[in-house]
Amino acid sequence: MTMTGNTPNRRRAPTPTGNSTWRLQAIAAALSLCFIHLASGRAEDAMTPQAMAKLVGDAIVRHKDVFLVWNYGGALVVDGLWKANETFQLNYADTVDALLTHYLSDAESFAYKAVHGESIPHGGTIGDSEGLFPIAYLNRALSYSHGPAAKPGYSNVSDFRVAEYIARNYVLNWPVRLSDGCVARDHGWAGQSGHDSFLWGDDQYMGLTLASRLAIMTGNLTFAQFVGKQTPLFFEHMRDPQDGLFYHGYNAADKEESCCKWGRGNGWGLFSHVEVLAALERFPALSEQTSAVTAMLQERLDAALQFQSPDGRWHQLVNDTDSFLETSVTAMFTSALARTVINKWANASSLERYTAAARKGFAGLTKTVDPDTGEVSGVCSGTGIQTNADAYRHRPTVYLASGPGGLGSVLSAAVDIYNMEVLLQSSAH
């Protein structure tokens, strides 16, 4: 893979050898057979992360014409399938391969345009269509170029070209900004006036994830600087200092927040935050930003923990117990908690709290997966910024409309919880 830019001093986990390899394999086998979560304490009641990933992934593949599409929901689904495939060997690679290869040969697709250097006009959002899906090509480029899944004869040139071209020409050059440079949209919610002045919580993940992963993969400082600047800006503009939660929208023209603290809007933010921090910490030159973003992450997690329900899930409106328990925010919060534990982005006492909350969140997620069909319930469909709480409370949760609703985050949560438990069990031994 040809990559340019400033290469940071990366921290690499030691490669297990000898007895350590055997120990990790034994731990993984034990976890796959008996994943006991804190909520029930009963092995016979537990659904393992691997079982969840297979159920959910198989159902997605059965409905691939619905879920495997080029948009932000499809990006999350394909990313989750790839993670589950690599972690649990679930044989989804061929399905994802076919999709990615199809787009490379479709002259109307953004992948084709990127490979051939064609202009990609900026739409109304940074990541709904163009700016997020290329993470799927990064996954394939990384996996097939190195490690146990490497494919002889595979060339990563086209896959990497899709990701880097769209990141440089679309994401980094996003034209709609606030005066401080924060990524914005030209539209907000009903009754609001303003031009190029609206922030959406969704854009934290949709706009920053591709650049974050490219920063890690290429060592290019430009990508890390971009996400390192954007995250504090979103934090400053959208966070309510009273409870630490984020509003779904913010209009900088009149400094007005939207009505509500939507679950997945907060989930997008935390999901993004761990992606950004994973990138920043690899660049010693950005140590100051890394420390600041780490502190912000802990504030966000601590705020989320205040509102976790007794069964482990979070609500459609995080601070409103009259709203329904919603699956995608639960998956995103659970994933962010687990990744924080894995990377030790907090002190020991906080990590203990985050571990317990992540386990409780996963226990809640198991209630949403049909053990026969793998269909996931309780995922709010794609949702714009609403004008009142009732509009959020009555959003549909139909399974076949849950792709844009963050269905793929359930797969990511299963993988991250599994990796957290393997790490903790290994550390204990």
Secondary structure as UniProt FT lines:
FT   HELIX           19..33
FT   TURN            38..40
FT   HELIX           43..45
FT   HELIX           49..62
FT   HELIX           64..67
FT   HELIX           72..88
FT   HELIX           93..105
FT   TURN            107..108
FT   HELIX           110..115
FT   TURN            116..117
FT   HELIX           127..131
FT   TURN            132..134
FT   HELIX           135..145
FT   TURN            148..149
FT   TURN            152..153
FT   HELIX           157..166
FT   HELIX           167..171
FT   TURN            172..173
FT   TURN            179..180
FT   TURN            190..191
FT   STRAND          198..200
FT   TURN            201..202
FT   HELIX           203..218
FT   HELIX           221..238
FT   TURN            241..243
FT   STRAND          249..251
FT   TURN            252..255
FT   STRAND          256..257
FT   HELIX           263..280
FT   TURN            281..282
FT   HELIX           284..286
FT   HELIX           287..305
FT   TURN            306..307
FT   TURN            310..311
FT   STRAND          314..315
FT   TURN            318..319
FT   TURN            321..322
FT   STRAND          325..326
FT   HELIX           327..343
FT   HELIX           348..366
FT   TURN            367..368
FT   TURN            371..373
FT   HELIX           389..393
FT   HELIX           399..401
FT   TURN            403..407
FT   HELIX           408..428
//
